[in-house]
Amino acid sequence: MSRATQVLIAAVFLLSTSAAFAEDMKLGYVDMQRALNETEDGRKAKEKLKKDFEQKQKELDEQQAGLRKEIEDLDKKRTLLPADKVREKEAELRVKLEKVQQTYMRHQQDLSGKEQKETQKIFERMTKIISEIAAAENFSMIVDKSALVFAKPHLDLTNELIRRYNNPGGKGGGAAPAAPAKPAAPKK
């Protein structure tokens, strides 16, 4: 558990111990990862990242297959070649293996950077929407589900976050909450 999560849990515990304060406190949570996966922008970002991953994986697979073939060829010819040629070819293959490993690490860093870039704006907008929900509905605190051990399902605001995020009129942030419908007057 991270230090920030421990501090957050301790703060919630300390604040909730005061009965008078707890009565005025309204808590909620959101599943940010689920929201990312279920918003239109999140799905587009994931699809784009998946395509990048598949392209990089194909390149890496080709390099590995070529290296594997060369190793198999050396193994077949090992007894026919002089020892110095075998050592030379083994050194050559070690250099190629290092290059494949470097390619893998470079791809991992590249994909990680792209994921952060793609999701940063989405999370910033989600945070703005969460702030709007908190202000409009008088929440004292809204936390990410990943920081929780337990919470009652009625405190989950994820669906509202996704709805507001996907709302075409709310591109700058969350849309204002819809006014509750007035009940129809009873017929006489």
C-alpha positions as a LaTeX table, in Angstrom:
\begin{tabular}{lrrr}
\hline
Residue & $x$ (\AA) & $y$ (\AA) & $z$ (\AA) \\
\hline
Met1 & 0.00 & 0.00 & 0.00 \\
Ser2 & 1.48 & 3.35 & $-0.97$ \\
Arg3 & 2.20 & 6.07 & 1.55 \\
Ala4 & $-0.44$ & 8.35 & $-0.03$ \\
Thr5 & $-3.07$ & 5.63 & 0.26 \\
Gln6 & $-2.19$ & 5.06 & 3.93 \\
Val7 & $-2.44$ & 8.78 & 4.65 \\
Leu8 & $-5.79$ & 8.98 & 2.83 \\
Ile9 & $-7.20$ & 6.03 & 4.77 \\
Ala10 & $-5.94$ & 7.47 & 8.05 \\
Ala11 & $-7.51$ & 10.84 & 7.24 \\
Val12 & $-10.86$ & 9.24 & 6.43 \\
Phe13 & $-10.69$ & 7.22 & 9.66 \\
Leu14 & $-9.81$ & 10.24 & 11.80 \\
Leu15 & $-12.46$ & 12.41 & 10.22 \\
Ser16 & $-15.11$ & 9.74 & 10.57 \\
Thr17 & $-14.47$ & 9.30 & 14.30 \\
Ser18 & $-16.08$ & 12.60 & 15.08 \\
Ala19 & $-19.83$ & 11.91 & 15.09 \\
Ala20 & $-20.82$ & 15.53 & 14.53 \\
Phe21 & $-18.39$ & 15.94 & 11.64 \\
Ala22 & $-19.30$ & 12.59 & 10.13 \\
Glu23 & $-22.95$ & 13.59 & 9.85 \\
Asp24 & $-21.99$ & 16.49 & 7.59 \\
Met25 & $-19.59$ & 14.39 & 5.54 \\
Lys26 & $-20.68$ & 12.96 & 2.18 \\
Leu27 & $-18.33$ & 10.42 & 0.61 \\
Gly28 & $-18.17$ & 8.79 & $-2.79$ \\
Tyr29 & $-15.77$ & 6.88 & $-4.99$ \\
Val30 & $-15.04$ & 6.31 & $-8.66$ \\
Asp31 & $-13.31$ & 3.47 & $-10.48$ \\
Met32 & $-10.96$ & 5.53 & $-12.64$ \\
Gln33 & $-9.67$ & 2.52 & $-14.56$ \\
Arg34 & $-13.18$ & 1.35 & $-15.43$ \\
Ala35 & $-14.12$ & 4.89 & $-16.41$ \\
Leu36 & $-11.06$ & 5.08 & $-18.67$ \\
Asn37 & $-12.05$ & 1.81 & $-20.35$ \\
Glu38 & $-15.69$ & 2.84 & $-20.81$ \\
Thr39 & $-15.38$ & 6.41 & $-22.06$ \\
Glu40 & $-15.25$ & 7.05 & $-25.81$ \\
Asp41 & $-11.86$ & 8.78 & $-25.57$ \\
Gly42 & $-10.51$ & 5.99 & $-23.37$ \\
Arg43 & $-11.59$ & 3.30 & $-25.83$ \\
Lys44 & $-10.01$ & 5.23 & $-28.70$ \\
Ala45 & $-6.76$ & 5.65 & $-26.75$ \\
Lys46 & $-6.68$ & 1.95 & $-25.86$ \\
Glu47 & $-7.29$ & 0.98 & $-29.50$ \\
Lys48 & $-4.53$ & 3.29 & $-30.69$ \\
Leu49 & $-2.13$ & 1.89 & $-28.08$ \\
Lys50 & $-3.10$ & $-1.67$ & $-29.04$ \\
Lys51 & $-2.21$ & $-0.97$ & $-32.68$ \\
Asp52 & 1.14 & 0.52 & $-31.66$ \\
Phe53 & 1.81 & $-2.50$ & $-29.43$ \\
Glu54 & 0.95 & $-4.97$ & $-32.21$ \\
Gln55 & 3.24 & $-3.16$ & $-34.66$ \\
Lys56 & 6.14 & $-3.15$ & $-32.19$ \\
Gln57 & 5.48 & $-6.78$ & $-31.22$ \\
Lys58 & 5.59 & $-7.80$ & $-34.89$ \\
Glu59 & 8.97 & $-6.08$ & $-35.32$ \\
Leu60 & 10.30 & $-7.76$ & $-32.19$ \\
Asp61 & 8.96 & $-11.17$ & $-33.24$ \\
Glu62 & 10.73 & $-10.84$ & $-36.60$ \\
Gln63 & 14.03 & $-9.99$ & $-34.91$ \\
Gln64 & 13.66 & $-12.91$ & $-32.49$ \\
Ala65 & 12.79 & $-15.34$ & $-35.30$ \\
Gly66 & 15.86 & $-14.25$ & $-37.28$ \\
Leu67 & 18.08 & $-14.66$ & $-34.24$ \\
Arg68 & 16.56 & $-18.06$ & $-33.44$ \\
Lys69 & 17.22 & $-19.23$ & $-37.02$ \\
Glu70 & 20.85 & $-18.11$ & $-36.82$ \\
Ile71 & 21.32 & $-19.96$ & $-33.52$ \\
Glu72 & 19.81 & $-23.12$ & $-35.02$ \\
Asp73 & 22.08 & $-22.80$ & $-38.06$ \\
Leu74 & 25.14 & $-22.45$ & $-35.82$ \\
Asp75 & 24.08 & $-25.46$ & $-33.77$ \\
Lys76 & 23.79 & $-27.55$ & $-36.97$ \\
Lys77 & 27.19 & $-26.41$ & $-38.26$ \\
Arg78 & 29.00 & $-26.34$ & $-34.89$ \\
Thr79 & 30.85 & $-29.62$ & $-35.45$ \\
Leu80 & 31.81 & $-28.71$ & $-39.01$ \\
Leu81 & 33.30 & $-25.27$ & $-38.23$ \\
Pro82 & 36.66 & $-24.55$ & $-36.65$ \\
Ala83 & 36.48 & $-23.54$ & $-32.95$ \\
Asp84 & 37.57 & $-19.95$ & $-33.64$ \\
Lys85 & 34.76 & $-19.52$ & $-36.20$ \\
Val86 & 32.25 & $-20.94$ & $-33.69$ \\
Arg87 & 33.43 & $-18.48$ & $-31.01$ \\
Glu88 & 33.27 & $-15.62$ & $-33.54$ \\
Lys89 & 29.71 & $-16.56$ & $-34.56$ \\
Glu90 & 28.66 & $-16.92$ & $-30.86$ \\
Ala91 & 30.00 & $-13.44$ & $-30.14$ \\
Glu92 & 28.11 & $-12.13$ & $-33.16$ \\
Leu93 & 24.89 & $-13.77$ & $-31.90$ \\
Arg94 & 25.38 & $-12.29$ & $-28.39$ \\
Val95 & 25.58 & $-8.81$ & $-29.94$ \\
Lys96 & 22.40 & $-9.49$ & $-31.91$ \\
Leu97 & 20.67 & $-10.77$ & $-28.78$ \\
Glu98 & 21.63 & $-7.57$ & $-26.95$ \\
Lys99 & 20.17 & $-5.54$ & $-29.83$ \\
Val100 & 16.89 & $-7.49$ & $-29.60$ \\
Gln101 & 16.81 & $-6.86$ & $-25.83$ \\
Gln102 & 17.50 & $-3.16$ & $-26.40$ \\
Thr103 & 14.70 & $-3.02$ & $-28.96$ \\
Tyr104 & 12.35 & $-4.64$ & $-26.43$ \\
Met105 & 13.30 & $-2.11$ & $-23.72$ \\
Arg106 & 12.97 & 0.81 & $-26.16$ \\
His107 & 9.52 & $-0.40$ & $-27.22$ \\
Gln108 & 8.43 & $-0.79$ & $-23.59$ \\
Gln109 & 9.53 & 2.76 & $-22.76$ \\
Asp110 & 7.93 & 4.12 & $-25.92$ \\
Leu111 & 4.61 & 2.39 & $-25.25$ \\
Ser112 & 4.64 & 3.52 & $-21.62$ \\
Gly113 & 5.24 & 7.11 & $-22.67$ \\
Lys114 & 2.50 & 6.96 & $-25.28$ \\
Glu115 & 0.06 & 5.46 & $-22.76$ \\
Gln116 & 0.80 & 8.25 & $-20.30$ \\
Lys117 & 0.42 & 10.88 & $-23.01$ \\
Glu118 & $-2.86$ & 9.40 & $-24.31$ \\
Thr119 & $-4.45$ & 9.00 & $-20.87$ \\
Gln120 & $-3.20$ & 12.18 & $-19.17$ \\
Lys121 & $-5.75$ & 14.48 & $-20.83$ \\
Ile122 & $-8.53$ & 11.97 & $-20.22$ \\
Phe123 & $-7.70$ & 11.74 & $-16.51$ \\
Glu124 & $-7.42$ & 15.53 & $-16.26$ \\
Arg125 & $-10.90$ & 15.91 & $-17.73$ \\
Met126 & $-12.25$ & 13.18 & $-15.45$ \\
Thr127 & $-10.79$ & 14.99 & $-12.45$ \\
Lys128 & $-12.54$ & 18.18 & $-13.53$ \\
Ile129 & $-15.85$ & 16.32 & $-13.89$ \\
Ile130 & $-15.38$ & 14.70 & $-10.48$ \\
Ser131 & $-14.83$ & 18.16 & $-8.99$ \\
Glu132 & $-18.03$ & 19.35 & $-10.64$ \\
Ile133 & $-19.96$ & 16.37 & $-9.26$ \\
Ala134 & $-18.51$ & 17.02 & $-5.80$ \\
Ala135 & $-19.46$ & 20.68 & $-5.89$ \\
Ala136 & $-22.93$ & 20.13 & $-7.35$ \\
Glu137 & $-23.86$ & 17.32 & $-4.98$ \\
Asn138 & $-21.96$ & 18.57 & $-1.91$ \\
Phe139 & $-19.50$ & 15.69 & $-1.56$ \\
Ser140 & $-16.82$ & 16.10 & 1.09 \\
Met141 & $-14.56$ & 13.56 & $-0.53$ \\
Ile142 & $-14.45$ & 11.39 & $-3.65$ \\
Val143 & $-11.65$ & 8.82 & $-3.86$ \\
Asp144 & $-10.45$ & 6.32 & $-6.44$ \\
Lys145 & $-11.74$ & 2.80 & $-5.89$ \\
Ser146 & $-8.18$ & 1.45 & $-6.01$ \\
Ala147 & $-7.55$ & 3.17 & $-2.65$ \\
Leu148 & $-10.50$ & 1.43 & $-0.98$ \\
Val149 & $-10.78$ & $-1.82$ & 0.87 \\
Phe150 & $-14.56$ & $-1.64$ & 1.11 \\
Ala151 & $-17.31$ & 0.76 & 0.14 \\
Lys152 & $-21.02$ & 0.35 & $-0.28$ \\
Pro153 & $-22.09$ & 0.21 & $-3.93$ \\
His154 & $-24.44$ & 3.20 & $-3.62$ \\
Leu155 & $-21.37$ & 5.42 & $-3.07$ \\
Asp156 & $-20.00$ & 4.50 & $-6.53$ \\
Leu157 & $-20.08$ & 7.52 & $-8.85$ \\
Thr158 & $-18.34$ & 5.83 & $-11.79$ \\
Asn159 & $-21.44$ & 5.58 & $-13.98$ \\
Glu160 & $-22.16$ & 9.28 & $-13.46$ \\
Leu161 & $-18.55$ & 10.13 & $-14.34$ \\
Ile162 & $-18.73$ & 8.07 & $-17.54$ \\
Arg163 & $-22.12$ & 9.54 & $-18.47$ \\
Arg164 & $-20.89$ & 13.10 & $-18.03$ \\
Tyr165 & $-17.61$ & 12.42 & $-19.80$ \\
Asn166 & $-19.33$ & 10.90 & $-22.83$ \\
Asn167 & $-21.94$ & 13.68 & $-22.92$ \\
Pro168 & $-21.26$ & 15.53 & $-26.19$ \\
Gly169 & $-22.26$ & 18.84 & $-24.60$ \\
Gly170 & $-19.68$ & 18.42 & $-21.85$ \\
Lys171 & $-16.46$ & 18.50 & $-23.88$ \\
Gly172 & $-14.88$ & 21.18 & $-21.70$ \\
Gly173 & $-15.63$ & 19.23 & $-18.55$ \\
Gly174 & $-18.66$ & 17.65 & $-17.07$ \\
Ala175 & $-22.08$ & 18.78 & $-18.07$ \\
Ala176 & $-24.34$ & 20.24 & $-15.47$ \\
Pro177 & $-26.42$ & 17.59 & $-13.77$ \\
Ala178 & $-29.82$ & 17.08 & $-15.30$ \\
Ala179 & $-32.67$ & 18.58 & $-13.31$ \\
Pro180 & $-34.75$ & 15.90 & $-11.63$ \\
Ala181 & $-38.01$ & 15.23 & $-13.39$ \\
Lys182 & $-41.08$ & 16.56 & $-11.61$ \\
Pro183 & $-43.59$ & 13.89 & $-10.75$ \\
Ala184 & $-46.79$ & 14.06 & $-12.76$ \\
Ala185 & $-49.79$ & 15.48 & $-10.94$ \\
Pro186 & $-52.22$ & 12.77 & $-9.89$ \\
Lys187 & $-55.32$ & 12.54 & $-12.07$ \\
Lys188 & $-58.60$ & 13.34 & $-10.40$ \\
\hline
\end{tabular}
